[in-house]
Amino acid sequence: MLMWVEGGMLQLSGPGLIRQVPLSKVHWSERTRHGTRMAHFHDGGTVQAVNAADWDRWLDHHELGAPARASAASSGRWSFLAAAVMLMVAVLGCWWGQPPAAKWVGPLARPIVAQQADSQGPTQHAKPDQSTVGAVNGLNPPY
């Protein structure tokens, strides 16, 4: 079978087959080291490569294939780098982010808390009766 790109369409030609598929309706499988190279069509058809190296060169030539983010996600080095960067951002955010946040959020929160406290009115906190302090725990008070 022959396969080529022309006018935004994937052209397929082979014994008893002539087909045109819009490139937007073709899902190119992700590249893996040992996996089969395939193209899946929106209607359920599939084309499989005989030679993975030739398939990859052909996809690169036509700027087709899985997006770069897919190959980066399957790469161990890129995954490790992304995890290291996220950890570094979290650590630096804790070291340098907390003091400014406390400096800015504290003054903003004080009037809100004071306003809520004033709207509820003064509260009376009763002192516990000394005769019942030990009874709560089932113990006699030591004094």
C-alpha positions as CSV (number, residue, x, y, z in Angstrom):
1,M,0.0,0.0,0.0
2,L,1.1,3.5,-0.7
3,M,0.4,6.4,1.7
4,W,1.1,10.1,1.1
5,V,-0.1,13.5,2.2
6,E,-1.7,15.9,-0.3
7,G,-3.8,18.9,0.4
8,G,-4.4,18.2,4.0
9,M,-5.6,14.7,3.2
10,L,-4.0,11.4,3.8
11,Q,-4.1,9.5,0.5
12,L,-4.1,5.7,0.6
13,S,-3.7,3.5,-2.5
14,G,-3.3,-0.2,-2.8
15,P,-4.8,-3.3,-4.4
16,G,-8.5,-2.6,-4.6
17,L,-8.2,0.5,-2.3
18,I,-8.2,4.2,-3.0
19,R,-9.0,6.3,0.1
20,Q,-8.7,9.8,1.3
21,V,-8.9,10.7,4.9
22,P,-8.6,14.2,6.4
23,L,-5.4,14.5,8.5
24,S,-7.6,15.8,11.4
25,K,-9.4,12.5,11.5
26,V,-6.2,10.4,11.8
27,H,-4.8,9.5,15.3
28,W,-1.1,8.7,15.1
29,S,0.0,6.3,17.8
30,E,2.7,7.4,20.2
31,R,6.3,6.5,19.5
32,T,7.7,3.8,21.8
33,R,11.0,2.0,21.6
34,H,9.5,-1.4,20.8
35,G,5.9,-0.7,19.9
36,T,4.1,-1.1,16.6
37,R,3.6,2.2,14.7
38,M,0.0,2.6,13.7
39,A,-2.4,5.2,12.4
40,H,-6.1,4.9,13.5
41,F,-8.9,6.4,11.5
42,H,-11.9,8.1,12.9
43,D,-14.2,5.4,11.3
44,G,-12.3,2.5,12.8
45,G,-9.7,1.7,10.2
46,T,-6.1,1.1,11.0
47,V,-2.8,1.2,9.1
48,Q,0.3,-0.5,10.6
49,A,3.9,0.1,9.7
50,V,6.2,-2.6,8.4
51,N,9.4,-0.7,9.2
52,A,9.2,1.5,12.3
53,A,12.3,3.6,11.4
54,D,10.9,4.4,7.9
55,W,7.5,5.3,9.5
56,D,9.1,7.7,12.0
57,R,11.1,9.4,9.3
58,W,8.0,9.7,7.1
59,L,6.0,11.2,10.0
60,D,8.8,13.6,10.9
61,H,9.1,14.7,7.2
62,H,5.4,15.6,7.1
63,E,5.4,17.0,10.7
64,L,2.8,14.4,11.8
65,G,2.5,12.0,14.7
66,A,1.9,12.2,18.3
67,P,2.4,15.6,19.9
68,A,5.7,16.4,21.6
69,R,4.0,16.4,25.0
70,A,3.1,12.7,24.5
71,S,6.7,11.8,23.9
72,A,7.9,14.0,26.7
73,A,5.4,12.3,29.1
74,S,6.7,8.9,28.2
75,S,10.3,9.9,28.7
76,G,11.7,9.1,32.1
77,R,14.1,12.0,32.0
78,W,11.4,14.6,31.2
79,S,9.1,13.1,33.9
80,F,11.9,13.3,36.5
81,L,12.7,16.9,35.4
82,A,9.1,17.9,35.8
83,A,8.8,16.3,39.2
84,A,12.1,18.0,40.3
85,V,10.8,21.4,39.1
86,M,7.5,21.0,40.9
87,L,9.3,20.0,44.1
88,M,11.6,23.0,43.8
89,V,8.7,25.4,43.3
90,A,6.9,24.0,46.3
91,V,10.0,24.3,48.6
92,L,10.8,27.8,47.4
93,G,7.2,28.8,47.8
94,C,7.2,27.6,51.4
95,W,10.5,29.4,52.2
96,W,9.8,32.7,50.4
97,G,6.0,32.6,50.0
98,Q,4.9,32.3,53.6
99,P,6.3,35.5,55.1
100,P,4.9,37.8,52.3
101,A,1.6,35.9,52.5
102,A,1.4,36.4,56.2
103,K,2.3,40.1,55.8
104,W,-0.4,40.7,53.2
105,V,-3.2,38.4,54.4
106,G,-2.9,39.2,58.1
107,P,-3.9,42.9,57.7
108,L,-6.6,42.0,55.3
109,A,-8.1,39.4,57.7
110,R,-8.0,41.5,60.9
111,P,-10.9,43.9,60.0
112,I,-13.0,41.0,58.8
113,V,-12.5,39.1,62.0
114,A,-13.1,42.2,64.1
115,Q,-16.3,43.0,62.2
116,Q,-17.7,39.5,62.7
117,A,-16.7,39.6,66.4
118,D,-18.5,43.0,66.9
119,S,-21.6,41.7,65.1
120,Q,-22.0,38.8,67.4
121,G,-21.6,40.9,70.5
122,P,-19.5,40.3,73.6
123,T,-19.3,36.7,74.7
124,Q,-19.1,35.6,78.3
125,H,-16.7,32.8,79.1
126,A,-17.8,31.1,82.3
127,K,-15.1,29.7,84.5
128,P,-15.6,26.0,85.3
129,D,-17.0,25.2,88.7
130,Q,-14.1,23.8,90.7
131,S,-16.3,21.1,92.2
132,T,-17.1,19.6,88.8
133,V,-13.6,19.7,87.2
134,G,-12.6,16.3,88.6
135,A,-16.0,14.8,88.2
136,V,-15.9,15.3,84.5
137,N,-12.9,12.9,84.3
138,G,-14.1,10.7,87.1
139,L,-11.2,11.9,89.3
140,N,-11.2,13.9,92.6
141,P,-9.6,17.3,92.3
142,P,-6.1,17.3,94.0
143,Y,-6.8,20.4,96.1
